[in-house]
Amino acid sequence: MHWGYLTVLTVLFPLLEGQSVGSRLPRWVVPLRYRLEIVTRITQPYQPFGGTVHIDLRSERPTKKLVLNSRDLEIRKQRGVSLVAKGGRPVTVSHIRLDTQTSRLAVYLKSTLTVNTTYTLKVSFTSVLRNDNNGFYSSNYVDQNTTLAQWLAATQFEPNHAREAFPCFDDPIFRTPFGINLAHPHEYRALSNMPVKRTIRHASLTDFVWTQFVETHPIQTYLVAFSITKFERPGFTSKERPGCPISTWARPDALSQTEFANLLVAPLLSFYEQLFNSSLKLRKIDLQALPSFAYRANENWGLPTFAEEAILYDSELSSMDDQQGVARAVAVMVVHQWFGNLVSVVWWHEIWLKNAFALYLSRFGVHALRPEWDYKERHALRLYLEVLDHDAHVNTDLVAHMVADETDIWSAYNEIGERKAAVLFDMLHRIMGEEAWLAAVRRYLVIYANRSATSTDFWDILQMQVDRNGRLGKGLNITRTMESWLRQPGYPLLKVTRNYGNHSALVQQERFFISPQFKHRAAKNPCWWVPLTYTCPSCLQLDSSTASRWLTCPIFPSREDRVPTVLLEKVVSSSGEWLLLNVQHSAPFRVNYDLRNWQLLNETLADPEKFRLIHRVNRAQLVDDLFNLAWSGFMEYPMALGILSFLEHEDEYVVWDATLVNFERINNVAKRDQNYRVYKSYMRLLLERQFQRVLTLYRSNSFGNMTHRQVILQLACQYEVPACVSLARREFEKGTPAKAGWMTIRERETVFCTAVKFGTEAEREAVESMYYNSNFAAEQESLLTALACSRNAFALKRVLKWTFESVGIRRHNARRTFKAVVSNSVGYGLAMNYVAANMKYIRNYYSNSTNKIVNLMRPLVERLSTAKELEFFSNYFKEILQDMHGMDQMIRILLERGSDNIHWERTKFRPMMKAIRDIILWRDRGNSMGTH
C-alpha cells in the first residue's frame, strides 16, 4: 500500500537529519491512510463537534510508543484510543498522555510493534468550534436577504492546525490519503477536498445527514479542508475542463460576484500546464469565498478558500485594481497546485519557497489572460519597490528563518521575505534566460513531483541548466549568488562614477540604509553578487535587459575593508550621454550617480518631448531612488526636488504610483509641523497641471487613456486643491459615486472621503447609510475608509469600533481602515487610545499573530515624530506585546521606523522646506514675469 510514498520518505529522512527537529514527531512511525468521521452541531450552543479518526500506520523500528499531534481536543483516556494489527489482532494500550505544551498525544503500548506491519490506530475525540480562524472554526455573516446572522464552519489547517480538528501526524513530510465523512444538519451543505460520494441520513441524530467524500490521493494534513455552510448552490460552475467541474461558492446574496473568478480558473490551469509541461489530474475544484476569513487565501487541494474581497468582483463597483487582485489571487492559487501541493516543502523554514514561486509565477498567467492590463510590469515593479522600502532598515528580516521547533513556525511566515524571494526569482529568470529558466522549472517539477524539496535542490537544478548553456560565465555560481541575497539582510547601493574622457564608469557597492546613522549596528562589509544591466541614448536599440557584467564578491573574504568594484568600459558613445543602470529593475538595488550624470538625466526628464526616452519603469525607479537618496542624506533636497519637477508632465501610472508612496512618508511627518501649509502649497503646484488635465477631460466627458487619473485625483483632494474639493463635493451631491458612472471604486472613495471631510453631518450619514446597505466586500471597505476621513471624533471612534467589533468587516482589510483613521489628524490620538484600551481584544481578533499585529501597529509608528511618542510606544509594546513569540525583533523593526522619522525631522525637514520655499518663490517670480 503506497510503497512509492514510503520509499520517498526513506530517501528524505536522511536529508532532514542535519536539521534541528526539536518538537517534530518521530519519523519512524509513518501514517498510511486516514478515515475521518466528524459530527458538527453547528446550531447548538458552544457549537460542539466530535468524531473518530482511524489511522493506518507502520513503524520502521520496534517501539512501544506512538506519538502524534493533538491540540485542544478531549480524548477519553480509557476507551478513547485503541490499536489493532492487520488481521484484527488487538494491541493493548496501557495509557495515554497529552502534552499541551508540545501538542503531542503519546500512546503507550503493552507490547512492542512489529516492524513494517500495518496497524490501525483509532482515536475518538470531542471539542468545540474555534473562533480564531484556525483549525476547525466557526464564523458568521448577515444574510442581506433575511437580515439574519448565519453560521458557518470551515477549516484553516496551514501550517499546523489540523491537530485542532482531529488527532493526526501533523508534519509536512507526511503525505497520506484521507477518507472524510462529515455529519451535519440537513439544511447545511458540506464540501471537502474531493467530490461527494453520497449523502445519507444519520442513524441516530434527527435532521442530520452524513456527507461522504471520495478518498483523496496522498496529501499533507495542512492541505486537508472541509466546510459546513448554508451556501445552497454555487454561483457559477464551469465544465470547460473535462472531468473537473469548477465551482465558486459564496453567501447567497453575493453569488453574482463569483463569475469573474470562476471564468479564470480553467484558462489559468491550461496556461500553466503548458508552461510547466505538467498536467494536473483534479476531480473537481470548489473555490469558496468565506466572510470574515482572516487570511487572503489558502490553496487546499480541491477546495481553495479565499477572503471575500480576494475573489468577489462586481463589474459596476470594482476598480481595475480589484479586478487584477481577483485575477492574482486565483493565479496564485493555481500556481500553488504545482509549487506547494505537487512539490511541497520539507519543513516550515522554507515556506517562503512555495509562496515566492506562486507570487512570482502568478504574474505570467494574469498577463497571458489580460495583456492589456500591463499587469506583469506593474506587479513586478510594485514588489520591487516594496522590498527596497522594507529592506532599507537595520532591523529587517532575512528571507529564510530558522524554525528549530514548532514554536517558531509563525516567524517563517514573512510577507516581505516572500516578496524579496519573488524579486530574486525575477533576477534569476533574467540572468539565465527564458529557455534555461523554463527548462529548470520543468525539471524541478518532474524530479520532485509528489515529494518535498528544498531551495538547495532548486539551485542545483538551475546550476545544471546554466552550466549547459554557459550564459553565467566562468566562476559564477547560482548557490553562491543566491546565498549572498538570502543569508544577509538588506541590499546594496551602487555608486557610479563616470570617466567622461574614456567613456567608462566605476561601480562600487555598499549596503543602503534609509537612516545611515544606525548602520553601525549592522554587520560590516556585506557584499552581494550583482548582475549589472545598463542603457544610454545610443544603447537604446541594444538588448539592455541582459546582464553584461557582474559586481562580484571575494570567494574567500579577507579582513581588509576593500570595497568591491568593477570598471565598465566604453559604456556610452559620448560624454554628453546619460548612463542608467539597473534596466527595469534587473536586481534589487539602488543607484547613485556622479553629479554630471544626474544633470544629464535631468535634462532628458525635464523635456516633455524627450523624457520618454527613459522607459516608464526606469522613471519610476528614478523617482523612488531620488526620494530615498534625499531622505537618507546621499543627495541634497534642492537637487532631488529639482529633478522630480518632471512629474508635472509625467503621465504614466507606474511612475505616479511610486511617487504616491514616497510623498506619503514625507506627509506623515510634515503634516504635524506648523509649516505644513507650505508643503501643501508645493504639492498643489506640482499637481496643478496634472489635475487640470483631469478636469478638462471630465468636462469633455472623455478620459482617454489617462491611467494615472486615480492617483492624481487622490493626491489633489488630499492636498485640498480647491478645484478637486469642489469637483468631489459636486459629484457627491449629484449622486454620481453611488452609480456606475465614470469613477472607479477607488475614485469614489476619494469623493466620499472629501465629502465626509468637508461636508456636514448629512454627507457623513449618507456615506454611513451606503455602508450599511452595501453587499460588496470591497465597497464596504472603501466606504468605511472614507468614513475615517471625518473630523468628528465621535464618528471616528465609531469607525474604530466597527472595524474590530462588527460582523460586517472583513478581518483581512481591517488594517486599511485603521490606517485611514491614523492618517486623520483627529484620529491619530483616538487610534492610540483605542489600541491601548483594547489590545487584548485586538490580539484575539488577529489570533495572536505577531506579523498581523505588527502590520496593524505600523501606521501608528510611521506617523510619530517626537522622542516622547517613541518612548511611549517602546514602553507600551514591551509591556503589552512582550509575551508574543518573536515580538522582540518585531518591536525593534517598528521602533526603528519611528526613530527614522525623528532623525529625518531633525536633520532633513528644514533643508527640504527651504528647497520647497525656493521652488515656490521661483514659480511665483516666473508667473509674475509672465503677467508683465
N, C-alpha and C positions, 0 to 999 in steps of 0.2 A: 504494500500500500504506500504510494508516494515515495518510492525508493529514490527517485531522482532528487527529490527535495532533501532527503536525509543525506545524500551524497554532497549536495551543495553546502549543507550545514557543516559537514565534516571538513570540507575544504575551508570554510570561513572561520571556523573556531580557532585554528592556529593564528589567523590574521588578527584576531582580537586579543591574543594573549598579551601583546605589548601594551594594551590599553589599561587604564585604571578602571576596573569594572565596579568597584565599590559595592553598591547595593543591587547590582544586577543579579538576576536569577542564575542558579546553577545551569550550566549549558548541557549537561549530560542527560537531562530529562527533556525529551522532545515531544511536544504535542503533535498529534497526527490528524485529529478531527474533533470539531465541536458540534454538539447538538444542544441547542439552547431553547428553553421554553420559559417565557416570561408572561405573567398576568399583570396588567396595569389597570388599577382602579382610579382612573384619572378624574372621575366625577365625585369621588369621595373626599371627605376632609383629610388633609395632610397628604393625599394622593399617594397611597402606598403601592408598591409593586413587589413582586417576588416570583421565584421560579426555581428551576433546576437546570444545571449545566452538566452534560455528560462529555468528558474529555477522554478520547482515546490517546494513549501515550506510550512511549517506550523509554527505557533507561539504558544508557550506554555504559553504566557502571553498576555494580551491585550496591544497593542503597536501601536503607530502612526509613528514609525521609523524603517526602515530596514537598517542594516549595513552589508556590505560585503567588499571584498578586490578588489582593482584595482590600478595598478601602470603603469604609462606611457601610458595610453590608453586615447584617445579622446572620450568623451561621450557627445552627444548633450543634452544640458540642458533642452530643451523644449520637443522634441519628441523622445529623445533617450531612455527614460525609461517609462515603463507602467506596471500596475499591474492589474490582472484580477482574480476574485474569481472563484472557481469551479462552472461551470454552465454558465460562461460568464459575470457575473456582474463586470463592471469595478470599480476600486478603484482609485480615483483621486490622482495624485501625485502633491503636492504643489510646491516642489522644490527639487533639489539635491545638495549635497555638496561633493566635492572631497578634501580630506586632503592628500597632497603629503607627508607629514612627516610620517604619520602612514599608508599610502597606503590604506585608507578607503574611500569607497563610501557610503555616507549616503543618503537614500531615505526617504524624509519626506512626509507623507500622510495626507490628509484632514479628513479622518475618521479612527477610530480605528479598527484594525484587530480582527476578531473573533477567539477565542482560538480553536485550533485543527481543523481549517478549512483549506483546501488546496487552495493555491493561486499560480498563475503563474506570476513570475516576468520576464519581457522581457527587455533586455538591448542591445542597438546597440552601436558598438564601432569601432574605427579605430586606426591604429598605423603603425609603420614600423618595419621590422625585425631588431632585435638587432644584435650586432657584438661581444658580450662578452661571448658567450657560455652559456647564461642563458635565461630563458623564452622561447619565440619563436624567434630563431635566425637564421642567415644565415652564411655560411662559403663556401669556395671554395677549389678546388683542381685542379691539372693539369692532364688531361686525357692523359696518355702516348701514347695512340693510335692516338690521334688527335693533341696533344701538345696544346690544348685549355683549358682555365680555365672554369670549370663548377661550377655552383652554386647549393647549396642545402639548404633547410630549415629544421630545426629539433627542438626538444624541450628538455629542461632540467629544470624540474619543482621542483625537490627537492633542498632545503627544502621548500621555499615559493615563487616560481617564476611562478606558474600557473597564478597568478594575472596579470602578464605581457603579457599574451596571451589572456585572457578573464576575465571579472568580475566574481568572484566566492567567495565561503566561503572557504578560503584557510587556513584551520586548520586541523591538522592530526586527530582530534577527529571525524570528519565527514566522513562517508562512503556513497557514493551516486552512483547510476548508471549513466552512460554517454552514450548518443547517439551522435555520432560525424559524421559530414558531411564536407568534405573538397573540395573546388573548386580550380582548378589549371590548368596550361597549359596542353594540352592533351599529350604532349611528356614527361611529368613528371609522376612519379608514387607516389601515396600516400600510406602510411602504418600507422596503428594505433594499439591500444591495441587488437582489435578484428578483425575477418575476414571481408573482403569486402562483403557487402551485394549486392551492384550493382554499376555500373558506368554509368552515363547518361550525355548527353550534357547539358551545361549551357544554360539557356533560353535566356540570353541577351549578354553574353560575347563570342565573336567569338574565336574559338580554345581553349575554356576552357571546362572542364568536372567536374561534381560532383562525388567524390568517397564517397559512403555512407557505413558506417560500422555497423555491428551488435552491439546492445547495450551491454555495459559491465555489469557485476554484480557490486554490490556496492564496490567502491574503493575510496581512498583518492585522493584529487586533485594532490598531488605530484607524484602519480603513473600513472596519465594520460600521454599519449605520442602520438605524431604523427610526421610524416616526409614527406617531398616532395623532391624527388631526381630524378636524371636520372639513377638510378640503375635499369636497364631494366629487369633483372631477377636475381633470387638468384643463388649463386654459387653452392650450394647443397641443396637438400631438402630430409629429412628423413621421411619415413612413418612408421618407426618402432613402433611408438606409435599410436594405433588405435584412429581415430577421432581427432588427434592433429598433423598435419604436422609441421615439424621443419625445418625452412629455415634459411640460412645465407646469408646476403646481404652485398655487398661492392661495391666500384667503379669498373667499368667493367674490368679494367686491373689488378685487384687484386683478381678476383673471384676464381682463382685456389688455393689461400691461405686460403680459408674458410672451406675446407673439414674437417680438423682435429677437429676444434671446433664443427662443425656440428655433427660429429660422437660421441662426448662426451655427448651430452645433454640427449638423451633418456636413456642410461645406468645409468647416474647420477640420473635422475629422478626416475628410478626404484630402485636404491640403497637407496635413501633417503626415498622413500615411504615405503620401507620395514623397514628401520632403525627407522623411526618415527611412523610406523604403521598408516600412514595417506596418503590418496590418493588425488591427485590434479586433478581437472577437468578443464583443459585448452583446449580452442578450437583450438589454434594454438600458435606457438612461432616463432617469427621472430627476430633472432639475427642480429643486424645491426652494422657494423664497420664504424665509422664516421671519416673521415680525420679531423685533427686539433681539435679533441674533447679534451676539457681541463680537463676532468675527466677520470679516468681509466674505469669506468663502472657505469651504473645505472640500477636498477632491475625492471623497469616498467613492469606491468602485460602484458604479451603477446608480448611486444616489448622492450626487454632489449637492451640498447645501450652501445657500447664499443669504446674506443680508438683503432685505428687500430692495434697498437703493442700489445694490450691485447688479441686479438683473431686471428690475421692472423699468419699463420705458413707456412714456406717454408721448406720442408723436406731436401733440399740441402743446404740451407743457415742458418737455425736456429740452435741455440745451444740447449742442453738439458735444460738449464735454461729457454730459450724462450718457449720450448715445455711445460715445467712444469708451466710456467707463464700463458700460454693459458689455461691449464687444471685447474689451480687455479681460474682464472677469471671466467670460466664457472661454476665451482663448487660453488664459492661464489654467483654467480647469482642464481643458482638453490636453494641453501640453503635459500636465501632471499625470495623465494616463500613462505616458511613457516614462517621464522623469519624476519618480516618486512612487508610482504604482507598479509599472513593469520592472523598472530598476529602482531599488529603494536604498535607503541609507543604512549603513551598518550600525550606527549609533547616533544619538542626537547631536553630538558635537559637529556633525556635518549636515544638519538640517538645512543650512544655508545653500548647500549644493543643489538639492532638488528645487528649492524655491527660486534660486537665481536662474537656473535653467528655464523654469516656467516663465519668470518675469522677462528674461531676455528674448526667448524664442516666441513669446506671445505676440510681439510686435509684427513679426513676419506674417502671421496668419491674419491679423487685423488689416494689415496693409494689402494683402492679397485680395481680401473681400471688398475693401473700400479704398482704393488707391488715391481717390480724390481728397481724402482727409489729410494726406501728408502725415499720417499717424506715426510711421516708423521714425521719421525725422523728429517730430515733436516729443514723442515718448523718450527717445534716446537722449535728446538734449535736456529734458526735464530731469531725468535720472542723474545725468552727469552733473548738472548744477546743484542738485540736492546733495549729492555725495561731496562735492567740493565745499559746500557750505558747512555740513556737519563735521567733516573730517579735518577742518582747519584749526581745531582746538587741541590743546594739550591733552585734556581728558576726553579721549574718543575711544571707541571700541574697535577691536580687531574684527575682521570678518568672521573668523572661526574662534569659538570659545571652547575651552576645556570643559567637558562635562564628566567630572570624576564619578559622580553618582547621580541618582535621580533628583536629589535636591537642587542640582544645578541646571536642570533641563531648561527652565524658562530663560536662563541667561543666554542660551543658544539662539533664541528667537530674537533676532536683531534686524529690524527692517532696513536700517541704513547699511548694515553689513551685507544684507542680501542685494541691496541696490548697488553697492560698490562691486560686489562679485559680478552682477549683471553687466556693469560698465566694463569690467575686466574681460568678461566673455566677448564683449564687443571689440575690445582691443585685440584679443587673441584671433578673433574671426578676421580682422583686417590684416594682421601681420602674416597670417597663414595663407590667406587667400580662400576664395569660395570653395574651390574643388577639394583642397586638403582638409578644410574645416568640416565640410559636409561628410566627407569620407570617414573622418574620425568619429563624428557624432553617430553615424550609422554603424560603424564597427563597435562602438561602445554599447549600443543598444543590442546588437547581436550577441556579443560576448557575455553581457551581464543580464540578459533577459531573464525575468523571474528569479533574480538574485539580488544581493546587496553589493554595492560598490562604494569606493572611496574617491576623494578628489585625486589622490595619487594614481589610482587606476586610470582616471581620465587623462591626467597629464602624460602618463606613459603612452597612451594611445595617440595623443596629439603629437608627441615627440616622434613616434614611429612614422607618422604621416609627413612631418616636416623634414625628417631625415631622407625620405624618399624623393621629395621634390627640391630639397636644398634651398628653400626660399629664405630661411632664417639666417643662413650664412654660418661660417665657421665659428665655433666656440659659444654659440648662443643656445641656451637650453631652456625648455619650457618650464620645467620644475623650478629651476633657479630663478627665472624671471617671475613666475607667479609667487614664489615664496617671498620675494622682495616686496610684493604688494600686499600679500595676505598676512605675513607674520610680523609686520610692524605697522603702527598707526600712521595716519597722515598721508601726505602726498607731496611731491616736490614743486618748488617754484623754480622755473628755469630763467636764468639771467642771460640775455642775449646781447653781446657786444659786437657790433659790426666793425669791420675794417673797410672803410669806404674807398680805399685805394686799390686793394686787390679783390674786392667783392666777396670777402669771406666773412664768417661770423663765428665767434667763440661762444659756446653754450656751456654753462655750468649749472649745477643743481644744489639746492638746499631745501630743507623742509619748510613749507609755508605755514606760518601761524597768523591767524587773524589778529591776535594780540601778542606781538613778539616779546612783550615784557615778561611773559610767562614761560618762554621757551627754555629757560634754564632748568625747568622742572622735567623736561623730556630727555630722552636718550640723545647722546651726542652723535654727530656724523652719520645719520641714517643715509642709505643710498638705495636708489631704485634703478632697475633696468628699464630704460625709457626708449620706446621707438619714436623716432623723430620724423615728422612729416612737415613740409613747408610749401609755401606758394608765394608768388610775387606777380606783378603785372605781366612780365614776359614769360612766366611759368604757367599761365592760366590754361594753355592748351595741353599741358602735360598731365599725366596721372599723378596728382599730388597726394592721393589718399593712401599710397603705399609707402611704408617706412623705408627711406633710402639709407638712413644711418641710425646708429644706436648710441645713446648715452649709457655707458656701461659702468659696472661696479667692479672693484678688485675681487677676484675669486678668493684670494687669501688676504683679507684686510690687515694692514699694518697699524701700528699705533700712531703713525703720523697723521696729522689732521689735513690731509690733502683733499681738496675739493674736486670731485670727478668732473672732467671737462671733455669736450670734443670740439674739433675745429671743422666747420662746414666750409668747403672751398667752392668758389665760383657759384654761389647760390643765386645771384642776380646778374643781370646783364649790364646794369649801370648803377652808379652811386645814387642816382635820383629815384630809384625804385624802392618802394617799401618791401619789407620782408615780413611774412606772417607764419608763425609756427603753429603746430597742433591743428592741422586742417580738419575741420568738422570733428573736433574732439576725438582724435585718434587714440588718446590715452588721457587718464585723469591727472592733469597738472595745470598750473597757471604759468603765464609767461610775462616777464617784464623786459622791455627793450631799452636800448640807449635812447637818449633824448631825441637825436636826429631821426631815428626810425619812427618814434611816436609822432613826430611832426609830419613825416611823410604819410603815415596812416591817417592823421587828422586832415591833411589836405584832401585826401580822397573821400573820407567820410563827410566832410563839410560840404562837398559839392553835390547838390541834388541830382546832378546828371551822372556822376561817376561813382557814387557810394555803393552802387550795386555790383561794382567790380569785385567787392569783397562779399563773399557768399553770406546769406542771411544768418546761417548758423554761426559762422565766424564773427559776424557783427554782434550776435547775442553773447558769444564768448567774450568778445572785447568789452562789451558793456559790463558783464559780470566781473571780469578781471579789473577793469578800471575802478569800479566801486570798492572792490576788496583790497586793491593795492593802496587806494587812498585811505580806507578805514584803518589798515594795518600800518600805515606810515611809509610804505615804499614809494609813494607818489604824493605830491602836494595837491591839495584840493583845487587850486586855480587851474592846474593843468588837466586834472581828471574831469572837472565840470566843463572846462572849455571843449574838450573832445566830445563829451556827452551832449553838447549842444546839437549834434547832428540828429538827435531824436526828434527835433522839430519837423523834420521831413521824413523820418522813418515810418514805413507803412507795413511792416511785417509783424505778424502776431508773435512769432517766437522771440523777436527782439524785445517787444514790449512786455512779454511775459517774464523775461529775465529782468527787465527794468522794475517791474511791479514789486518783486520780492525784495530787491535792494532798497528801493525807496521806503518800503515798509519798515525795514530795520532802522533806517535813519529817523523815520517818523516816530517810531516807538519812544525814542529819547527826546527828539526835538519838540514834540507836542506838549511836554511838561515844562518847557522853558518859556520864560517871559518874552523871548524874541521869536516865538513860534509864528507870529503873523508875517514876519519877514520871509521865513521859509515857505509859508503858504503862498506868498506873493510870487516867489521864484517858481514854484510848481505851477501856478496859474499861467505864468509867462511861457513855461516850457510846453504846457498843454494847449495853449491858446489856438495855435494853428491847427493842431490835430482835432480839437473839439469843434472848431469852426467848420471843418470838413464834415464831421458827423452831423452838424446842424444843417448844412447845405443839402446833404443827401436826404436827411429827414424831411426837409421842406419839399424836396422834389419826389419824395416817396420812393426813392430808389437808392439802395445801399451798395449796389455793385458787389465788388469783391473786397470789401473792407474787413479783412479778417480780424483786425485788432480793435474793432469797434467796442467790443465788450470791455476791454481793458481801459480804453480811453474814457468811456462813459463812467466807469467805476472811479477812476482817478479824478476826473473832472468834478464829479459830485462830491467825492471825499474831500477835495481841497476847496470846495464851495465856489467853483467857478459860477458866477451869477446866472449865466445862460443855462448851465446844466441844472442848477437847482430849479430854475423856472420851468425848464422842459420836463423834469421829473414830476414836479407838482402838477403841471398842466396835464400830463399823461395820466397821472393818478386820478385826478378829478374827472377826466373823460372816461375812466374805467378801462383804459387800454390794457393795463397789466393783467386784469382778470380775464382778458380774452386772448385768443390765439392771434395776436397781432404781429407787428414787426419785431417785437422783442423776444429774446430767448429768456429762459428761466433765470439765468444769472443777471441779465439786464433788468428783468422785472425786480429782482432782489435789490438792485441799486435804486430803482424807482421807489420801491416800498420803503427802503431804509431812509431815503431822502425825505419822503412824505412823513414818515414817523418822526424823524429828527426835527424837521422844520414846521411840521403841521400842528394841528390841535389834537385834543383827545379824540375827536371824531375820526381823524385819519388813523390813529393808533388802534382804535376799537374796530375800525373796518378791516384792518390787516389781521387783527386778532380773530375776527369772525371768519375770515378766509381760512385761517389756520385750523380753526375748529371744524370747518366744513370740508377740508381737503381730504382726498382719499389717495394721494400720491406721495410716497415717502420723500422723494427729492424735493417736492414742492413744500411739504410740511417743514422740512429742514430749512429751506430757503426763507419761508415766512417767519419762522422763529428767529432766524439770524437777523432778519430785517427788524423784528420787534426789539432786538438787542440794541438798536440804534437810538432808542428813546432816551430823552433826557430826564424822564420821570423815574425817580429812584424806586418808588413802589412798583412800577411796571417792570423794572429790571429785576427786582427781587422775584417777581412772579415768573419771569423768563427762566431764572436760575432754578426755581422750584420745579417748573415744568420739565426742564432739561433733564434733571436727575430723578424726578419723582413721578413723572407722568407715564402712563401706559403707552401713550402715542409716540413718544420719542424713541428713535432707534439708537441703541447704545453705541453703535459703531460711529455715529456722527455727533455725539454729544460734545466732543471736543471743539468742533467747528462753531457751534453756538456759544459755548463757553468762551472761546477766543473772541467772538464778536462782543460779548459783554465786557471782557477785559480790555478790548480796544477802545471802548467807550470811556471817555474821561470821567463820567459819572459812575460808570460800572466797575472801574478798577478796584476801588476800595470795597465795594459791595461784594465783588467776587472773592477778594481776600478774606473778608469776614465770613462769607458762606463756606469757603473751604475750611477755615479754622473751626467753624462750629459743626461741620458735617463730614469731617474726614472719615470717620468710621463708616458712615453710610456710603461715601464715595468708594472706599476700599471694597466694601461688599458689592457695590454696583459693578465694579470692574474685576470682581473675582480675585481680589488681592494680586492682580497682575502688575508687577513692578513696571514693566515697559509702558503699559497703558496709563498708569497714574503719573509717571514721569512726563509722558506726552501731554497729559492734561495740564500739568503744572507749568509746562514750558512757556506758554504765553504770558503767565504772570511774571515769571523771572525775566523774560526777554524785554519787559517794559519797565523794569526797575532802573533807577538812575541815581540812587543815593546809597552811601555806605550804611546808613541806618536801616534802609529796607533790606539790603543784603544781609545784614546781621540778623534781622528778624527772620528771614527765610532760612538762614543757616540754622538758627536755634530751633525753629519750628519743624523743619524737615527732620532734624536729628531726634527731636522729641517724639514726633508722631509717626515717622516712617522708618525709624532705625531698625525695627524688628523684621522688616520685609527683606526677603532674600535678594542679595545683590544690590541693595539700595545704597551702600556706601559709594560705589563707583557712580551710580546714577545721580546721587546728590552732588558729587564733585562736578559731573558734567553740567548739571543745572546751574550750580553756583558760578561756574566759570563763565557761563553766558551773562549772568548779571555783572560779574567783575569786568567783562569786556565792555559792557555799556558804560560803567562808571569810568573806566580808564579812557574810553573814547570821548565821553562828555568832558572830561578834564583836560584832555590833550588835543583833541581834534575838532571839537564842536565849534569853538571860536574861530579857528582858521577857516573852517568850512563856511561859517556865517559871513566872514569878511569877504571870501570869494563870491558868495551869493550876492552880497550888497554891491560888490563891484560889477557883477553881471547886470543887476537891475539898474544901476546907475548908468552903465554903458548903453543899455537898451533905452533908457529914458532920454539920454542925450541924442541917441540916434533918431528916436521918434520926434523929439523937439526940432532937430535939424531938418527932418523930413517935412515938418509942417511949415517951415520957412522957405 
